[in-house]
Amino acid sequence: MYAMKENLAVFAGYSKCGQIEEYVIYYLKRLVEVADIIVVFDNELDVSERKKIEALSLHVIGVRHGEYDFGSYKLGFRWARTNSLLKTYKKLIMCNDSCFGPFYPLQPLIDRYQADPSVDFFGAYKITRTSGMIKPHLQGYFLCFKQHVFMSDKFGEFIDSVQKESQKEHVVHKYEVGLSDCLHAQGFRSDAMFSGRKYLAGSNQALLLVKRGFPFLKKSLFSPHEGVECRKLLFYRQYLKRLRLSEEADIISRVLTKNFGESIIRSYLFKIWFARTFFRPIYQKKVTSDGRIRVKICRIPLPSIRKGGTS
């Protein structure tokens, strides 16, 4: 008999080639530690792909619906409701394959808010600044709702209202932002593990969050269309290794190789090696804690200067 857990998760995925990738299986292995999982892919899955996750899933749905992650959340939620499962769980998790991780156990995050009666639903990250159409809201890649929230009529009505949108930006505005707005309007209160502006691929903010205990890295940080050079992406991998997240770093490394091509990865690795081996011993520069710039040429220190002036 299937051992029922306290939490139910709907995991949304999408694969253009119809394959379940290694990082998704890693995520599901961590997620199944805290929840029974309904996996919903927005694409067809053949028998061999389903077998990859059968042991990790309560149920698997693979059908092209074109409604992005919230469409998959809808299908998973409906399946659980149709099979009278919702009332048997204390919390409902909605999460998706847009992230690498989790890098840390999820149970402490869930326990943190389960014991807090002032929080009705929560997420991993909350955007707190308004930018264009995007208002403050919980980001949709990891959300958790207590039973009195996901069993409410308004929650069910909102999830049932999800339909196909022409642009992904409309999905974010209408469903990701809209869900937070809908539940807040009903008097439900929310919180998040971390909050602030949406982190940018061109900065180190995402990595600093991981260092502080944030369990995810957005997969989009590693996509060529984000304009992040490959050298930066390799730095991300090395940073994770320094945080003793070697298994996760190796998975990301294999994704980088797949996305960019092995020849490009090798080329950047060679450039990094060359710079460290030959260039760094010739020219070294660092800024000290008191704001001075120290430069060494061939390991010989030059007079230090202050930023924006001389000394």
C-alpha positions in Angstrom: 0.0 0.0 0.0 1.2 3.5 -0.8 2.5 5.3 2.3 0.6 8.6 2.5 2.4 11.7 3.6 1.0 14.9 5.2 1.7 16.9 2.1 0.6 16.7 -1.5 2.7 18.2 -4.3 1.7 19.0 -7.9 5.0 19.2 -9.9 4.7 20.9 -13.3 7.2 20.2 -16.1 7.8 20.7 -19.8 10.2 19.1 -22.2 10.4 20.1 -25.9 12.0 16.8 -26.7 9.7 14.7 -24.4 12.5 13.6 -22.1 12.6 14.0 -18.4 16.0 15.5 -17.5 18.4 14.5 -14.8 17.8 17.7 -12.8 14.1 17.0 -12.7 14.6 13.5 -11.3 16.9 15.0 -8.7 14.3 17.5 -7.7 11.6 14.8 -7.4 13.8 12.7 -5.2 14.1 15.6 -2.8 10.4 16.5 -3.0 9.2 13.0 -2.3 10.9 13.2 1.1 8.2 15.6 2.2 5.2 15.0 -0.1 3.3 12.6 -2.3 3.7 13.9 -5.9 1.4 14.3 -8.8 3.7 15.0 -11.8 2.1 16.8 -14.7 4.1 17.4 -18.0 2.9 19.8 -20.6 3.9 17.3 -23.3 3.4 13.7 -24.2 5.5 11.2 -22.3 6.3 7.7 -23.6 6.5 4.6 -21.5 10.3 4.8 -21.0 10.1 8.3 -19.7 7.3 7.6 -17.3 9.3 4.7 -15.9 12.0 7.2 -14.8 9.7 8.7 -12.2 7.1 6.0 -11.5 8.6 5.1 -8.1 8.6 8.8 -7.2 5.1 9.7 -8.2 1.6 9.1 -6.9 0.3 9.8 -10.5 1.8 11.0 -13.8 0.0 13.0 -16.4 1.7 13.7 -19.8 -0.5 15.7 -22.1 0.1 18.8 -24.3 -2.2 21.6 -23.0 -0.2 24.8 -23.7 -1.3 26.5 -20.5 2.2 26.7 -18.9 2.8 25.7 -15.3 -0.5 26.9 -14.0 -2.3 24.7 -16.5 -0.4 21.7 -15.1 -1.2 22.8 -11.6 -4.9 22.8 -12.6 -4.7 19.3 -14.0 -3.0 17.9 -11.0 -5.3 19.7 -8.6 -8.4 18.4 -10.5 -7.1 14.8 -10.5 -6.6 15.0 -6.7 -10.0 16.5 -6.2 -11.7 14.0 -8.5 -10.1 11.2 -6.6 -11.1 12.7 -3.2 -7.5 13.1 -2.1 -7.4 16.8 -1.1 -9.0 16.5 2.3 -6.5 13.8 3.3 -3.5 16.2 3.1 -2.6 19.1 5.4 -0.7 21.1 2.8 -0.6 21.4 -1.0 2.7 22.3 -2.7 2.8 23.6 -6.3 6.2 23.7 -7.8 7.8 23.3 -11.2 10.9 22.4 -13.2 12.1 26.0 -13.8 14.6 25.6 -11.0 17.7 23.7 -10.1 17.7 22.2 -6.6 16.5 22.0 -4.0 20.0 22.4 -2.5 18.7 22.1 1.1 16.0 19.9 2.7 12.5 21.3 2.2 11.1 20.0 5.5 12.5 22.9 7.7 10.9 25.4 5.3 7.5 23.7 5.5 7.8 23.2 9.3 8.7 26.9 9.8 5.3 28.0 8.5 3.2 25.1 9.6 3.7 26.1 13.2 2.8 29.8 12.4 -0.9 30.4 12.7 -0.5 33.9 11.1 0.6 32.4 7.8 -2.0 30.7 5.5 0.1 30.1 2.4 3.8 30.7 1.7 6.5 30.5 -1.0 10.2 30.4 -1.4 10.5 33.9 -2.8 8.3 37.0 -2.8 8.8 40.0 -5.1 8.2 43.1 -3.1 8.6 45.8 -5.8 6.1 46.8 -8.4 7.6 46.8 -11.9 5.2 47.4 -14.9 2.4 45.0 -14.6 4.2 42.9 -12.0 3.0 43.7 -8.5 4.3 42.3 -5.2 3.5 38.5 -5.1 4.8 35.1 -4.3 6.7 33.6 -7.3 4.9 30.5 -8.7 7.8 28.1 -8.9 7.4 27.0 -5.3 4.1 27.6 -3.4 2.6 25.9 -0.4 -1.0 26.2 0.9 -2.5 25.0 4.2 -5.6 22.9 4.0 -8.1 25.6 4.8 -6.8 27.6 1.8 -6.7 24.9 -0.9 -10.0 23.5 0.2 -11.7 26.9 0.0 -14.1 27.7 -2.8 -12.2 30.7 -4.0 -9.0 28.7 -4.4 -10.7 26.0 -6.4 -12.5 28.6 -8.6 -9.2 30.3 -9.3 -7.4 27.2 -10.3 -10.3 26.1 -12.5 -10.2 29.4 -14.3 -6.7 28.8 -15.7 -6.8 28.8 -19.5 -4.4 29.1 -22.4 -2.8 32.6 -22.8 -1.0 33.9 -25.8 2.1 35.1 -24.0 4.0 34.0 -20.9 3.9 37.5 -19.5 0.1 37.3 -19.4 0.4 34.0 -17.4 2.6 35.7 -14.8 0.3 38.7 -14.5 -3.0 36.8 -14.6 -2.2 33.7 -12.6 1.1 34.1 -10.6 0.3 37.6 -9.5 -3.4 36.9 -9.6 -3.3 34.0 -7.2 -1.7 36.1 -4.5 -4.1 38.9 -5.1 -7.1 36.5 -5.0 -6.1 34.8 -1.7 -5.1 38.1 0.0 -8.6 39.5 -1.0 -10.1 36.6 0.9 -8.2 37.5 4.0 -5.5 34.8 3.7 -2.1 35.9 4.8 1.2 35.0 3.1 4.9 34.9 3.7 8.1 33.8 2.0 11.5 32.4 2.9 13.2 35.4 1.1 11.9 38.5 -0.5 13.1 41.5 -2.6 13.4 42.3 -6.2 13.5 39.6 -8.8 17.1 38.5 -9.0 19.1 39.2 -12.1 21.3 36.7 -14.0 24.0 39.3 -14.4 24.6 39.7 -10.7 25.7 37.4 -7.9 22.4 37.9 -6.0 21.1 34.4 -6.8 24.3 32.7 -5.6 24.3 34.8 -2.4 20.7 33.7 -1.7 21.8 30.1 -2.0 24.7 30.7 0.4 22.1 32.1 2.9 20.0 29.0 2.6 17.7 29.6 -0.4 17.0 26.2 -1.9 16.8 27.0 -5.7 18.5 28.6 -8.7 16.3 29.6 -11.5 17.2 27.5 -14.6 16.8 30.7 -16.8 20.1 31.9 -15.2 21.8 29.3 -17.3 20.0 29.9 -20.6 21.8 31.7 -23.5 18.9 34.0 -24.2 19.5 35.7 -20.7 22.7 37.1 -22.2 25.0 35.6 -19.5 28.3 34.6 -20.9 29.4 31.0 -20.4 32.3 32.0 -18.2 29.9 33.4 -15.7 27.9 30.2 -15.8 30.9 28.2 -15.0 31.6 30.4 -12.0 28.1 29.5 -10.8 29.0 25.9 -10.9 32.3 26.4 -9.1 30.6 28.5 -6.4 28.2 25.7 -5.7 31.1 23.3 -5.2 32.6 25.6 -2.7 29.2 25.4 -0.8 29.7 21.6 -0.8 26.9 21.2 -3.3 29.0 19.1 -5.6 26.3 16.7 -6.8 24.1 19.6 -7.8 27.0 21.4 -9.4 27.8 18.4 -11.5 24.2 18.2 -12.7 24.3 21.8 -13.7 27.6 21.2 -15.4 26.0 18.5 -17.6 23.1 20.8 -18.4 25.6 23.5 -19.5 27.4 21.0 -21.7 24.1 20.0 -23.3 22.9 23.6 -23.7 26.1 25.2 -25.0 27.9 22.2 -26.6 31.0 20.5 -25.3 33.3 22.4 -27.6 32.2 25.8 -26.3 32.5 24.7 -22.6 36.0 23.3 -23.2 36.9 26.6 -24.9 35.9 28.7 -21.9 37.5 26.3 -19.5 40.8 26.7 -21.4 40.4 30.5 -21.3 39.9 30.4 -17.5 42.9 28.0 -17.1 45.1 30.3 -19.2 44.1 33.4 -17.3 44.8 31.8 -14.0 48.0 30.2 -15.0 49.7 33.0 -17.0 47.8 36.3 -16.6 47.1 36.3 -12.9 50.8 36.0 -11.8 51.6 39.0 -14.0 48.8 41.3 -12.9 46.8 41.2 -9.7 44.4 43.7 -8.4 42.1 43.8 -5.3 40.2 46.4 -3.2 40.9 46.3 0.5 38.3 46.7 3.3 39.4 50.3 3.8 38.7 51.2 0.1 42.3 51.1 -1.2 43.2 49.5 -4.5 46.3 47.3 -4.3 48.0 46.3 -7.6 50.9 43.9 -8.1 52.9 43.5 -11.4 54.9 40.3 -11.5 54.1 40.0 -7.8 55.7 43.4 -7.1 53.3 45.7 -5.2 52.7 49.2 -6.5 51.8 52.1 -4.3 48.1 51.7 -3.2 45.5 54.3 -4.1 42.0 55.0 -2.8 39.0 54.5 -5.0 38.3 57.8 -6.8 41.5 59.4 -5.7 45.2 59.0 -4.9 47.1 58.1 -1.8 
